[in-house]
Each structure stands twice: as structure tokens, then as C-alpha cells.
């Protein structure tokens, strides 16, 4: 029963984190790539937050979530996971947009498109493989995250990694249950990878060939 709850909670959290990361990361990445906001240092600083160990932020996050009464809620886990996924999404999308020739958008603007229309009608469709691979990595990062979910949840919002880690009794580790739930936890990742596989190779090699 806990495995099913953990699976549902992980799906809700990982899907929400992926959508938010893609939305904000795509917009921020496009801004950094086209308008050179902050030069190289600001985007790199954003990426450097991804390198911060989770244990360095968990106590301040716990105190903050406790103060606003978000402990053991989806909101607390989603906000914590965005610390991991959003910098990655921004950096990835910035790199992909920089590889996209800006002359394509300039030509669209000459034909009457606004900057927003050039972004939505030209840049976004051309970076669909990049968006797909960024979404997959963000989903995996959120799905596998353990420390934030362990500290910020109790029961209502517990995720799959926490459920698997808690499968033990006074007799030892419950290996059959752990194996079954772990296998169940792999299914969403495999399903998403199969659906997005036609974009993965193109997205990973985008910009490698001039």
C-alpha cells in the first residue's frame, strides 16, 4: 500500500517539478542566450547552485517550510526539488538556444512576427528535442531525489525513494518488497524514455555538428 502511495506522490511531484522547470528554464535560457543577460557569469552562477550538496540546504529549507506550515506537503517537496532541477534546465536550454541561429528569428520578425511570436513559432519548435531531453533529466532528478523528500515529508507526501529506504523490520531488510517496489518505480522512467526516445539522440547531439 505504501508503495502505491509513494508511486502516486512521486508522479505528482516529479511531473510538477518537470513542468515548472521547463517553463521557467526555457524562458530564462532564451533570455540568457539572446539578450546576454549577466554575460557568462550569471548563468554559470545559476548552474553552480546545482553543485551545492543537498545537506547544505536541508536545515534552512526545513526551518522555512516549518515556519510556513508546508512540512509533509507536495509544495515543500516541489520547491526543494526545484533547487536541483531549475538551474540544470536553465543552463541546458541556454546552451541549446545559443546553438540555434538567431537569423531564423530575425527573418521571422522581418516577415511581421513579434519577438514573442518568433520565440513560440520558430525557436521553440526547433528546440523540441532539447526540451524533451531536458524534461527527461529533470524528471529523473526529481524522481530519484532522497534527502529533501526524507526530511520534508512524514507520510502524506512521502515519495518512492523514501518508501524503498524504509522497507526494513526488526528481522532485517525486506528484500522481496524492496525489489518489487523498486521495479515498480522504474516503470515511469522507462515509459517516458520510450516515448521520448526519438528526440533523445537528436537532443543530446544538438550543436555537435556544424
C-alpha positions as CSV (number, residue, x, y, z in Angstrom):
1,X,0.0,0.0,0.0
2,X,2.8,2.4,0.9
3,X,4.4,1.6,-2.5
4,X,1.3,2.7,-4.4
5,X,1.1,5.9,-2.3
6,X,4.8,6.6,-2.9
7,X,4.4,6.0,-6.6
8,X,1.4,8.4,-6.9
9,X,3.2,11.0,-4.8
10,X,6.4,10.7,-6.8
11,X,4.4,11.1,-10.1
12,X,2.7,14.2,-8.8
13,X,6.0,15.8,-7.5
14,X,8.2,14.8,-10.4
15,X,5.6,15.9,-13.0
16,X,5.1,19.3,-11.3
17,X,8.8,19.9,-10.9
18,X,9.4,19.0,-14.6
19,X,6.7,21.3,-15.9
20,X,7.8,24.2,-13.7
21,X,11.5,23.7,-14.6
22,X,10.8,23.5,-18.3
23,X,8.6,26.7,-18.2
24,X,11.0,28.8,-16.2
25,X,14.1,27.2,-17.6
26,X,13.1,27.7,-21.3
27,X,12.2,31.3,-20.8
28,X,15.3,32.1,-18.7
29,X,17.6,30.1,-21.1
30,X,16.2,32.0,-24.1
31,X,16.8,35.3,-22.3
32,X,20.4,34.4,-21.4
33,X,21.1,33.2,-24.9
34,X,19.6,36.0,-26.9
35,X,20.0,39.1,-24.7
36,X,23.3,38.1,-23.0
37,X,21.9,39.0,-19.6
38,X,24.6,38.8,-17.0
39,X,27.2,37.7,-19.5
40,X,28.7,34.3,-18.8
41,X,29.0,34.7,-15.0
42,X,25.3,34.9,-14.1
43,X,24.3,31.7,-16.0
44,X,27.3,29.9,-14.5
45,X,26.4,31.1,-11.0
46,X,22.9,29.7,-11.5
47,X,24.4,26.4,-12.6
48,X,26.8,26.4,-9.6
49,X,23.8,26.2,-7.2
50,X,23.1,22.8,-8.8
51,X,26.5,21.7,-7.4
52,X,25.6,22.6,-3.8
53,X,25.2,19.4,-1.6
54,X,21.6,18.8,-0.5
55,X,22.7,18.6,3.1
56,X,24.0,22.2,3.0
57,X,20.5,23.5,2.3
58,X,18.2,21.0,4.0
59,X,18.2,22.6,7.5
60,X,17.4,26.1,6.3
61,X,14.7,24.6,4.0
62,X,13.3,22.6,6.8
63,X,13.0,25.6,9.1
64,X,11.5,27.7,6.3
65,X,8.9,25.0,5.4
66,X,8.1,24.5,9.1
67,X,7.6,28.2,9.5
68,X,5.1,28.4,6.6
69,X,3.5,25.1,7.6
70,X,4.4,23.2,4.5
71,X,6.0,20.2,6.1
72,X,4.7,16.9,4.6
73,X,3.0,18.6,1.6
74,X,3.6,18.4,-2.1
75,X,4.5,22.1,-2.1
76,X,7.5,21.6,0.2
77,X,9.0,18.8,-1.9
78,X,8.3,20.5,-5.2
79,X,10.0,23.7,-4.1
80,X,13.0,21.8,-2.7
81,X,13.4,19.7,-5.9
82,X,13.3,22.9,-8.0
83,X,16.6,23.8,-6.3
84,X,18.1,20.8,-8.1
85,X,16.3,20.8,-11.5
86,X,15.8,24.5,-12.3
87,X,19.5,25.5,-12.6
88,X,20.1,22.5,-14.8
89,X,17.1,23.4,-17.0
90,X,18.2,27.0,-17.4
91,X,21.8,26.0,-18.3
92,X,20.7,23.3,-20.7
93,X,18.2,25.5,-22.6
94,X,20.6,28.4,-22.7
95,X,23.1,26.1,-24.5
96,X,20.6,24.8,-27.0
97,X,19.2,28.3,-27.8
98,X,22.8,29.6,-28.3
99,X,23.3,26.9,-30.9
100,X,20.2,27.9,-32.8
101,X,20.9,30.6,-35.5
102,X,19.3,33.8,-34.4
103,X,19.0,34.8,-38.1
104,X,15.9,32.5,-38.2
105,X,14.1,34.6,-35.7
106,X,15.3,37.8,-37.3
107,X,13.8,36.6,-40.6
108,X,10.6,35.8,-38.9
109,X,10.5,39.4,-37.4
110,X,11.1,40.8,-40.9
111,X,8.1,38.9,-42.1
112,X,6.0,40.5,-39.4
113,X,6.4,38.3,-36.3
114,X,6.9,39.9,-32.9
115,X,9.7,38.8,-30.7
116,X,7.3,36.5,-28.7
117,X,5.9,35.0,-31.9
118,X,9.4,34.4,-33.2
119,X,10.1,32.6,-29.9
120,X,7.0,30.5,-29.9
121,X,6.7,29.7,-33.6
122,X,10.4,29.4,-34.6
123,X,12.7,28.8,-31.6
124,X,10.5,26.5,-29.5
125,X,9.6,24.0,-32.3
126,X,13.3,23.8,-33.4
127,X,14.4,23.1,-29.9
128,X,11.8,20.4,-29.3
129,X,14.5,17.6,-28.9
130,X,16.3,19.8,-26.4
131,X,13.2,20.4,-24.4
132,X,12.4,16.6,-24.4
133,X,15.9,15.6,-23.1
134,X,15.8,18.4,-20.5
135,X,12.4,17.3,-19.3
136,X,13.6,13.7,-19.0
137,X,16.6,14.6,-16.9
138,X,14.6,16.9,-14.7
139,X,12.1,14.2,-14.2
140,X,14.8,11.7,-13.3
141,X,16.5,14.1,-10.9
142,X,13.2,14.7,-9.1
143,X,12.2,11.1,-9.1
144,X,15.4,9.9,-7.6
145,X,15.9,12.7,-5.0
146,X,16.1,11.3,-1.5
147,X,17.4,13.7,1.1
148,X,14.9,16.6,0.7
149,X,12.0,14.1,0.5
150,X,13.2,12.3,3.6
151,X,13.4,15.4,5.8
152,X,10.4,17.4,4.4
153,X,7.8,14.5,4.4
154,X,6.2,12.4,7.0
155,X,3.5,10.3,5.4
156,X,1.1,12.3,3.2
157,X,3.7,13.3,0.6
158,X,6.3,10.5,1.0
159,X,8.0,9.6,-2.3
160,X,9.3,6.3,-3.7
161,X,13.0,6.6,-2.6
162,X,11.8,7.2,1.0
163,X,9.4,4.3,0.8
164,X,12.1,2.0,-0.5
165,X,14.6,3.1,2.1
166,X,12.1,2.4,4.9
167,X,11.5,-1.2,3.9
168,X,13.1,-3.0,6.8
169,X,11.9,-4.6,10.0
170,X,13.5,-6.0,13.2
171,X,14.5,-9.0,11.2
172,X,16.4,-7.0,8.6
173,X,15.8,-5.6,5.1
174,X,12.6,-6.7,3.4
175,X,14.3,-7.7,0.2
176,X,11.3,-9.1,-1.7
177,X,9.1,-6.0,-1.1
178,X,12.1,-3.7,-1.8
179,X,12.8,-5.4,-5.1
180,X,9.1,-5.3,-6.2
181,X,8.6,-1.6,-5.3
182,X,12.0,-0.7,-6.9
183,X,10.9,-2.4,-10.1
184,X,7.6,-0.6,-10.0
185,X,9.4,2.7,-9.6
186,X,11.4,2.1,-12.8
187,X,8.3,1.8,-14.9
188,X,7.5,5.6,-15.3
189,X,11.1,6.4,-16.2
190,X,11.1,3.6,-18.8
191,X,7.8,4.7,-20.2
192,X,8.9,8.3,-20.6
193,X,12.2,7.3,-22.2
194,X,10.4,5.1,-24.7
195,X,8.0,7.9,-25.6
196,X,10.8,10.5,-26.0
197,X,13.5,8.2,-27.5
198,X,13.2,9.7,-31.0
199,X,14.1,13.1,-29.5
200,X,16.9,11.9,-27.2
201,X,19.7,11.2,-29.6
202,X,19.0,14.4,-31.6
203,X,18.7,16.4,-28.4
204,X,22.0,15.1,-26.9
205,X,23.9,15.7,-30.2
206,X,22.3,19.1,-31.0
207,X,25.0,21.6,-31.8
208,X,27.7,18.9,-32.1
209,X,27.7,19.1,-35.9
210,X,28.1,22.4,-37.7
